[in-house]
Each structure stands twice: as C-alpha cells, then as structure tokens.
C-alpha cells in the first residue's frame, strides 16, 4: 500500500512510524510526504500551478534524496492508493480556509492519479502554548479541538471526501489520560504522540484494530537524536486509545464500524 500526504510538519509527525508499525504487523505500508513547514492548502495549489521545487520529500519517516521536488515529482514517485490532504494547524479550525483551493487541488491531482482521497484531521495545541486566536487559556484547547472537529466534518461534506483520519481525536483522548505530554514544543508531536498517530493510521488504513504490533519499538526517526521511544507497555495503552478514536470517528472510517 502506498500513501502520499500533501502536507506539512503535522503530516510528517503523524505518519513517521506508520511503516515501522505496519512491518511489525507483517504488512507493507509506505508513506510519502510532500513537506513544507506550516504549508496551507492555498500554497499547495499555488505550487501545483507554478511547479516550484518547494517540497522536501519524506519516505517512511526519512527525508528522501529526492529533495526540493515539485508536487508532480512527488505524485509520479509511486502509484498511490491514497492521497491525504490537511490544512495548516492554525487554520484547521475554519472550514472556509480550505476552499476553493482544496477543490481545485483535488481536481488538478485527479488528472495524474486515481488514488482515493482522505482528509487528515490534525490536533489542537497544548494548554501552555500561546496562539493568537486561542491564547494560552487551558480551556481553549477544548475549544480548538471542537472547532477542528466541526471544520473537518464541514470540509468532508463540501469536498466530497467521505473519510477522515482522526489524529486529532486520538491526541485529545491521550491527553485526557496522560495530560499534555504528547508534544515537544506545544504543537509538534513527540515520540509518544508520533507512535499513537502511527498506530491509528495503520488501523485506519487496514480496517483492522486486532493487529499484533507487539514487536514494534520506535527507532531511527527521533527529531532530536536523543529522545527515546516509548515502552512496549505504553504502546499497548496507545493501541487502546487509537481504537477508541476510531470508534468515535464512526461514519468517517474507511471500513465502516471498527
């Protein structure tokens, strides 16, 4: 299975361990990310038209030698089964920021790929992170979660993309259990957050939550080359959270009830 994420740093964070987790379950899932830090949908559309070599290209959590490519080089790198879209984090609370560029981008890419389109729902910022819209009031994390959820449901309706990868829901549930310990700077995921979203993506893409990933140990992709991966015991708790996130996502999963 091959997936292309037309994204930004949140796409890299969410997908970093998908390949490794799939391997642990005896599956072959390959994740490719067209990456520009903080990239909004309208810039992806601009780059589609200008063919700017503006993207770093990630394959299975690693920067690929195909550096500073344009969007078409990424599209032609593999034959993809799925292509994901997401808004930059600060704009993910507002469905209107996706349009009309998302529709135009979908139409443009369709000329080059018959992949199934997916939406990737991102997560809110930590309670301590100050943002121009949400400030640093801890109550505003819930407000951002609620706004992101509403926005992606609306985007799903307006774009005609029926399936949503609920990374934001998984992070929200994990915070309810562990507190604000899943990011490294207030909004980018740390190893625990990346492991959770990786598990979620594998379950979502396969339609299976009964996969045995007990041999998975995060390795090789730490953002600072120092931070250790999470323990196997924590991984098993994250499995439970990923399952609950998909249960809460009913109606937007690839394979119906999970």
Protein Blocks (a to p, Z undefined) as FASTA:
>chain_A
ZZdddddfklmmmmmmmmmmmmmnopacdddddddehiafklmmmmmmnopafbccdeeh
iacfbghiafklmmmmpccfbdcddddfklmmpmklmpcklmmmmmmmmmmoccdcdddd
dddddfklccfklomafklmmmmmmmmmmmmmmmmmmnopabdcffklmmmmmmmmnopa
kbfnopaccfklmmmmmmmmmmmmnopakbcfklpccehjafnlmaccddfklmmmmmmm
mmmmmmmmgoiafnlpZZ
